[in-house]
Amino acid sequence: MDEFWGEYDERTGITYHVNPNKSGSYKEYDAAPFIHISIPREPDKKDEEIFNEIVLFIQKDAGLKHGTVSMNYVKKGVPLDKKEWRKTF
């Protein structure tokens, strides 16, 4: 993995009355983050299956109710391919 990051819309803290100094767990809120994964290589034929497993893990094992997950391919921060996997739940 080259990068893995997640973020919430800037209004999430206001909407859910989250204290930024004591934010608690994401499981306490119904907010929908955006999770982005960058892979430092060319696409592979098994990537769709791997991506779906990652999304399933985030939903079932990590307990995230709503969100968007995307995965793309990069080299030194530059996209290698226009292919991007994206799923919103």
N, C-alpha and C positions, 0 to 999 in steps of 0.2 A: 504494500500500500504506500502510496506517495503522500496522500493527505486523507484525513478523516476528521470531519468537523460537523458540528450541529449548531443550529441557532434557532432562536424564537423570534417572531415578529417583535418589534420594539414596543408595541402596545400590550404585549402579553402580561408584563408586570403590573400594568395599570388595571387591565381587565380582571386579573385574578388577585389583585391586592397583594402582590409578592414583594416582600422586603428584600432588596438586592443584597443586603448584608446577611440575611438569614433566609435564603431562598427555599430551603427544604428540598424535597425530592420531586422530580418531574411527575411521579406517580400521584401526587396530591392534586394535580391540576388536569383540566381537560384540554390543555393547549396542544397545538399541533406544530412541532418543530420541523425544520428542514434539515435533513442529514445528507451530507455530501461525501462521497468516497471517490478518490482519484487513484487509478491504477497505473503504475509506470511501465506499461507495455502495450503491445498491440492487442486487439480483441482476440478472444479464443472462443471456439465453438461451445465450450462448457460454461461460459460466463453467464448466460441467462439462468441456468440452473443454480449456479453459485449465488447470483444476485437474489433470486427468489428465496433461497435458504437464509440469506442475510436478513431479508425483510421479514420472513417468518420468525426468525430468532428475535428481532426487535419487537415484533408484536407479541409473541407468545411468552418468550423467556424474559425479556426485559420489561414487558408489561406496558408498552406504549400503545395507547388507544387510538391516537390520530397522529398523522404526520405524512411527510413526503421524503422518500429516499431516492437519491440519484447516484449513479456510478458512471464515470467516464474514464477515458484513457489519455494519459499525458506523458510528456517527456520534458523535464525541467520546467514544469508549469505550463507548457504549451500543448493544447489538445492534439492528439495524434490522429484522431478519427472523429468523424461527426457522429458516430454511434454513441448514444447515451441511454442507459437503462434508467427508467423513472417509474416509481409507483407511489400513489397517494392512497392512504387508507384512513 
